[in-house]
């Protein structure tokens, strides 16, 4: 088990190092959510007045949504390195090495999570300028939410990227798949007042529950959040999502290896 985690951490370190050595990739992944937040937040600020939300501005409401966007897009798009590593022959070398398949999945997933976490923590610096102040306990909950949702999203990216043959195909599928997930998360508009079909579509969306875990610590501490039904439900969904995607990813790796051996 120790050897498995050592291999996983080595692969995760490789993923993170490769990311920060590509400045254009770093700038692109940080700039897109920031521009979304500034332009959409400023544009909708004058017309946003949902009932029962304390008169918060759209910039403040949209802020956790942009955080969820950064975690979702950065975590999943980090999985594109699976396709690149396969083309370069690196992945084949790892597969024939005497390491567990769990280490391969965990390495890629932890690497994607670290990449997304680094970006979203930088963006967290903007919170005080919106009047959002985290307590020590709230910051710990927020950090745990980032890690948990990052693992779930990265595992989803791994699961979808593993059978892909080209990076262009991966981009096409992800954009069609990711944007509806994010748009139906409650990042752009609240669930209050939404039609019944849209309400339930949002409730069944795991990204909505990830967003709730990210938003809640800005407005309440651990003592208030734990034991609250909506927060506990979102936490349970996020944990089930992360574990389920990890298990399916490991099954996919094992299946592909057995198929290659039989061929």
N, C-alpha and C positions, 0 to 999 in steps of 0.2 A: 504493500500500500504506500509506504514511504517513497519507494522508487517510482510509483505511478504519479504521485503528486510532484516529485522532482522533475519528471519528464514534462508534466503538464505545465509547470511554472516556467520551464525552459522554453517551451513552445509559445506560451503567453508572452514572455519577455521578447521573443523574436518578433511577434506580431506588433507589439507596442513600439519597439525600436524601429521597425520598418515604417510604421506610420509617421513617427516624428521626424524621420529622415526624408519625408516627402512634403516639403513646405506648401506646395500648391494644394495638396490634399488636406492638410491641416487648416489652411485659410478657407478653403471651400466649404468644409464641413462646419466651421464656426460662423462663416459669413451668411450662409443661407438662412438658418434659423433666426439670426439677429435681424436680417432684413425683413423677414416675415413679421417678427415682433414689432419692429419700429413702424413699418408701413401699414400693416393691418391694424395694429394697436392705435395708431394715430388716426387712421381713417374711420374706424368704428367708434372712437371715443365719444363723439358727440351724440350718437344714436343708441348707445348701450345703456339701458336702465332696466335690468331684469328685476322682477319682484322678489323680495325676500333675500336679497344678497347684500344689503347694507349700503347700497349706493357706491360700490366699488367701481373704479374706472376700468375701461376695457384693457388698458395696458397691464393693470394688475391682474385682471381675470385671465388674460391670455398668457401671462408669464409662466405659470406651471405647465400650460399647454405646449409652450415652446420647449420647455425642459423635457417633456415627454417626447416631443418630436426629435430632439437631439439624441435622446437615449434610443429611440426606435430606429431612426435612420442610421446613426453611427454604428450601433451594435450590429444591425443586419447587413449593412453594406461592408462592414469589416470582413464578412464571410466570403467576399469575392476573392480573397487570397487563396481560398481552397481551390478555385479554378486555376488561378495563376500558378500555385504550387504544383498542381497536377500537370500543367503544361510544361513546367520547368523540370519535372522529374523529382522534385523534392518530396512530394507526397508519397510517391511510390517507394522512395527510400525509407520513409518513416514507417510505411505499412509493413515492409519486410523486416524491420528492426524488431528485436525481442522486447517490445513494449506492449502494454495492454491497450486495447482499443479505447478504453475509458480515458486514458491519458491523452490520446489524440483529440477526442471530443472536448475534454475539459480544457486542454491547452488552447484550442481555437476559441472556445466560448469565453474563457477568462481573459484572453487577449482582446477580444471584441468588447467585453465589458469594461476593461481598463481603458481602452480608447474612448469609449462613450463617457465614462466616468470623468476622465480628465477634462473633456470639453465642457460637460455640464457643471462641473465644480467651478470652472472659470466664469461661466454665465451666472452662477449663484451670487457673485459679487454685486450684481445689479439689484439684489433684493432690498437693501436698505434705502435705495433711492426711490423705491415705490412705497416706502413706509412699512415694509414687511421685515419683521425682526424675529429671528429664530432663537428660542431658548436652547440651552445645552441639550436637553432631552429632545427637543424638536429637531435639532440638527442631526442627532444620532438617528432618529427615525427617518429623516430625509435621506441620509446617507445609506441606510439599510434599504430604503425604497429604491434608490438608484441602483444598488448592487443587485437586488432581487429582480427588478425589471430588466436590468441589463443582461443578466444571465438568461432570463426567459426569452428576450428578443434575440440575443446572440445564438442561443440554441435553435430558435426558429430559423434564423439565417443559415446556420449549419445544415439543418434538416433539408432546407430547400436548395442550397447550393451544392450539396454533395452529389446529386445525380446530374447537375448541369454540365454541359460541354463547352459553353462559351460565355464570356462575361457579358456580351451584348444581350443574350437571352436572359441572363440573370437580372440585368438592369430593367429589361422590359417587364418581366414578371413582377419584380419587386415594386415598380412604380404603380402598376395596376392594382397590386395587392396592398401596398402600404398606405397609399393616400386615403382610400376609404376607411381603413382601420383607424387612422389618425383623425380624420374628419368626423368620424362617428364616436370619438372618445369623449366628447365634451370639451375639447380644447378650443373650438371656435364658438360654441354656443352652449348654454346650460341645458340640462334635461327638462327643467321646469317649463311647462307649456308646450313641450314637443308632442306631436301626434303619437298615439299609442304604439303604432308599428315602429316609429323611430325610437321611441323610449325603450322598447324591448330590444331593438337592434343594438342600441347603446349598452344596455344592461348585459347583453350576451357577448359584448366585445371585450376581450381581455385588456386591450389598451386603455379602455375606460377605467378599469379597476386599477391599472398601473398609474394612471393620472390621478386618481383619487388618493392613492398612497403618497404621491408627490405633493399634491395640493394641501392635504389635511394638516401636516406639521406646521405650516405657516400660520394657522389659525387656532391651533389647540396643542396642548402638551400631551405627553404619553399617558398621564393619569386619566385624562378625559377621553382620549381616543380609544384606548384598549377597553373593551366592553361595550363600545358603541357598535351597533349592528352593521351599519354601512361600512365602517372602517374594517371591522373583522371579516366581513364578506369579501371586501376587496383584497385583503391580505390573504385569505384562503384561496381565492381565485388566482392570485399572482403566484403563490407557492405551487399550486397544482399545475399551472401553466409552465412554470420553469422546470419542475420535475418531469412533467409529461414530455416536453420538448427534448429534454436531455435524454430520457429513456428512448424515445423514438430515434434520435440521432445515433445513439449507440447501436440500436438494432439495425439501422441503415448501414452503418459501417461494417458490422458483422455480416450482413446479408451480401453486401457488395464483394467482400473478401471471399466468402464461400462461393459466390457465383463465378468469380475470376478463377478460383482454384479448380472448380469443376470444368470450366471452359478450357 
